[in-house]
């Protein structure tokens, strides 16, 4: 195997490396140009949902208090 620094092949390796870098840069530019930017609308949350959640929790607690069977306390 020959030493690429002595035989003059280093120029070919550098050109290959540079061409790969240029192709990667071109693909990056092309992908960013053709990428459609979608505008996302700001989502607004209902502020009254907290009150309804509290009401649901209260009704669930009331239902738990009125169980059909009464559980015994552990010893």
C-alpha positions in Angstrom: 0.0 0.0 0.0 1.3 3.4 -1.0 1.5 6.4 1.3 -1.1 8.9 0.0 1.0 11.8 1.2 4.0 10.8 -0.9 2.2 9.5 -4.0 0.0 12.7 -4.5 -3.3 10.9 -3.8 -4.0 13.2 -0.9 -5.4 15.7 -3.3 -8.1 13.2 -4.4 -9.0 12.4 -0.8 -9.4 16.1 0.0 -11.5 16.6 -3.1 -13.7 13.7 -2.1 -14.1 15.0 1.4 -14.9 18.5 0.1 -17.5 17.2 -2.4 -19.3 15.2 0.3 -19.4 18.3 2.5 -20.7 20.5 -0.4 -23.4 17.9 -1.2 -24.5 17.8 2.5 -24.7 21.6 2.6 -26.8 21.6 -0.6 -29.2 19.0 0.7 -29.6 21.0 3.9 -30.3 24.2 2.0 -32.8 22.5 -0.3 -34.6 20.8 2.6 -34.9 24.1 4.4 -36.2 25.9 1.3 -38.9 23.4 0.5 -40.0 22.8 4.1 -43.5 24.2 4.7 -43.8 26.1 7.9 -47.2 25.5 9.5 -48.5 28.2 11.8 -49.9 26.7 14.9 -52.8 28.5 16.5 -52.6 29.2 20.2 -54.8 26.9 22.2 -57.0 28.5 24.9 -58.1 26.4 27.8 -61.4 26.7 29.5 -60.8 28.2 32.9 -64.1 26.9 34.3 -62.9 23.3 34.0 -61.2 23.4 37.4 -64.6 24.1 39.0 -66.2 21.2 37.2 -63.4 19.0 38.2 -63.9 20.0 41.9 -67.6 19.2 41.5 -66.9 15.8 40.1 -64.5 15.0 42.9 -67.1 16.1 45.5 -69.8 13.9 44.0 -67.3 11.0 43.9 -66.5 11.5 47.6 -70.2 11.7 48.5 -70.8 8.4 46.6 -67.9 6.8 48.5 -69.4 7.9 51.8 -72.7 6.2 51.0 -71.4 2.8 50.3 -73.6 -0.2 50.4 -71.2 -2.1 52.7 -69.4 -0.6 55.6 -65.7 -1.6 55.9 -64.3 -2.6 59.3 -61.2 -0.8 60.6 -58.1 -2.9 60.8 -56.9 -4.1 64.2 
